[in-house]
Amino acid sequence: AVSGTFGANGGIKGALLSAGNSDRLTLALCRMRGAALKLGQLLSIQDEHVIPKDSPLRAVIDRVREEAEQMPTDQLFTVLRDNLGEGWRE
């Protein structure tokens, strides 16, 4: 198991969160929806005691918060109609 903090000089953690792996993780999380995306967004608003500013993980989750793909408008309207009924706009 990996223990300690997610600092920039973090040995195996640094290798796991290399620039290339950080980009791949960011792209994967940005395309996800639901709990995985929300977890990334939640982590991105935590203070630096949870995930230090110099951490590659911090850079990933900050990008996820900024770059997450939006739900297409027609899908959004379908979800709203299905959950709130035909008159959801009124």
MODELLER restraints for C-alpha pairs under 7 A, 6 or more apart:
rsr = mdl.restraints
at = mdl.atoms
rsr.add(forms.Gaussian(group=physical.xy_distance, feature=features.Distance(at['CA:6:A'], at['CA:13:A']), mean=6.67, stdev=0.5))
rsr.add(forms.Gaussian(group=physical.xy_distance, feature=features.Distance(at['CA:6:A'], at['CA:51:A']), mean=6.68, stdev=0.5))
rsr.add(forms.Gaussian(group=physical.xy_distance, feature=features.Distance(at['CA:6:A'], at['CA:55:A']), mean=5.65, stdev=0.5))
rsr.add(forms.Gaussian(group=physical.xy_distance, feature=features.Distance(at['CA:7:A'], at['CA:52:A']), mean=6.59, stdev=0.5))
rsr.add(forms.Gaussian(group=physical.xy_distance, feature=features.Distance(at['CA:7:A'], at['CA:54:A']), mean=6.28, stdev=0.5))
rsr.add(forms.Gaussian(group=physical.xy_distance, feature=features.Distance(at['CA:7:A'], at['CA:55:A']), mean=4.77, stdev=0.5))
rsr.add(forms.Gaussian(group=physical.xy_distance, feature=features.Distance(at['CA:8:A'], at['CA:14:A']), mean=6.22, stdev=0.5))
rsr.add(forms.Gaussian(group=physical.xy_distance, feature=features.Distance(at['CA:8:A'], at['CA:54:A']), mean=5.72, stdev=0.5))
rsr.add(forms.Gaussian(group=physical.xy_distance, feature=features.Distance(at['CA:8:A'], at['CA:55:A']), mean=4.89, stdev=0.5))
rsr.add(forms.Gaussian(group=physical.xy_distance, feature=features.Distance(at['CA:8:A'], at['CA:56:A']), mean=6.23, stdev=0.5))
rsr.add(forms.Gaussian(group=physical.xy_distance, feature=features.Distance(at['CA:17:A'], at['CA:56:A']), mean=5.95, stdev=0.5))
rsr.add(forms.Gaussian(group=physical.xy_distance, feature=features.Distance(at['CA:17:A'], at['CA:57:A']), mean=6.75, stdev=0.5))
rsr.add(forms.Gaussian(group=physical.xy_distance, feature=features.Distance(at['CA:22:A'], at['CA:56:A']), mean=6.98, stdev=0.5))
rsr.add(forms.Gaussian(group=physical.xy_distance, feature=features.Distance(at['CA:22:A'], at['CA:60:A']), mean=5.92, stdev=0.5))
rsr.add(forms.Gaussian(group=physical.xy_distance, feature=features.Distance(at['CA:26:A'], at['CA:60:A']), mean=5.44, stdev=0.5))
rsr.add(forms.Gaussian(group=physical.xy_distance, feature=features.Distance(at['CA:26:A'], at['CA:63:A']), mean=6.69, stdev=0.5))
rsr.add(forms.Gaussian(group=physical.xy_distance, feature=features.Distance(at['CA:26:A'], at['CA:64:A']), mean=5.84, stdev=0.5))
rsr.add(forms.Gaussian(group=physical.xy_distance, feature=features.Distance(at['CA:29:A'], at['CA:36:A']), mean=6.96, stdev=0.5))
rsr.add(forms.Gaussian(group=physical.xy_distance, feature=features.Distance(at['CA:29:A'], at['CA:37:A']), mean=5.95, stdev=0.5))
rsr.add(forms.Gaussian(group=physical.xy_distance, feature=features.Distance(at['CA:29:A'], at['CA:64:A']), mean=6.46, stdev=0.5))
rsr.add(forms.Gaussian(group=physical.xy_distance, feature=features.Distance(at['CA:30:A'], at['CA:37:A']), mean=6.92, stdev=0.5))
rsr.add(forms.Gaussian(group=physical.xy_distance, feature=features.Distance(at['CA:30:A'], at['CA:64:A']), mean=5.43, stdev=0.5))
rsr.add(forms.Gaussian(group=physical.xy_distance, feature=features.Distance(at['CA:30:A'], at['CA:67:A']), mean=6.26, stdev=0.5))
rsr.add(forms.Gaussian(group=physical.xy_distance, feature=features.Distance(at['CA:30:A'], at['CA:68:A']), mean=4.10, stdev=0.5))
rsr.add(forms.Gaussian(group=physical.xy_distance, feature=features.Distance(at['CA:30:A'], at['CA:69:A']), mean=5.79, stdev=0.5))
rsr.add(forms.Gaussian(group=physical.xy_distance, feature=features.Distance(at['CA:31:A'], at['CA:68:A']), mean=6.54, stdev=0.5))
rsr.add(forms.Gaussian(group=physical.xy_distance, feature=features.Distance(at['CA:31:A'], at['CA:69:A']), mean=5.89, stdev=0.5))
rsr.add(forms.Gaussian(group=physical.xy_distance, feature=features.Distance(at['CA:40:A'], at['CA:61:A']), mean=5.52, stdev=0.5))
rsr.add(forms.Gaussian(group=physical.xy_distance, feature=features.Distance(at['CA:40:A'], at['CA:64:A']), mean=6.63, stdev=0.5))
rsr.add(forms.Gaussian(group=physical.xy_distance, feature=features.Distance(at['CA:41:A'], at['CA:61:A']), mean=6.67, stdev=0.5))
rsr.add(forms.Gaussian(group=physical.xy_distance, feature=features.Distance(at['CA:41:A'], at['CA:64:A']), mean=6.74, stdev=0.5))
rsr.add(forms.Gaussian(group=physical.xy_distance, feature=features.Distance(at['CA:41:A'], at['CA:65:A']), mean=5.14, stdev=0.5))
rsr.add(forms.Gaussian(group=physical.xy_distance, feature=features.Distance(at['CA:43:A'], at['CA:61:A']), mean=6.78, stdev=0.5))
rsr.add(forms.Gaussian(group=physical.xy_distance, feature=features.Distance(at['CA:44:A'], at['CA:58:A']), mean=6.94, stdev=0.5))
rsr.add(forms.Gaussian(group=physical.xy_distance, feature=features.Distance(at['CA:44:A'], at['CA:61:A']), mean=5.16, stdev=0.5))
rsr.add(forms.Gaussian(group=physical.xy_distance, feature=features.Distance(at['CA:44:A'], at['CA:62:A']), mean=5.31, stdev=0.5))
rsr.add(forms.Gaussian(group=physical.xy_distance, feature=features.Distance(at['CA:44:A'], at['CA:65:A']), mean=6.64, stdev=0.5))
rsr.add(forms.Gaussian(group=physical.xy_distance, feature=features.Distance(at['CA:51:A'], at['CA:58:A']), mean=6.12, stdev=0.5))
rsr.add(forms.Gaussian(group=physical.xy_distance, feature=features.Distance(at['CA:52:A'], at['CA:58:A']), mean=6.80, stdev=0.5))
rsr.add(forms.Gaussian(group=physical.xy_distance, feature=features.Distance(at['CA:80:A'], at['CA:88:A']), mean=6.84, stdev=0.5))
rsr.add(forms.Gaussian(group=physical.xy_distance, feature=features.Distance(at['CA:81:A'], at['CA:88:A']), mean=6.21, stdev=0.5))
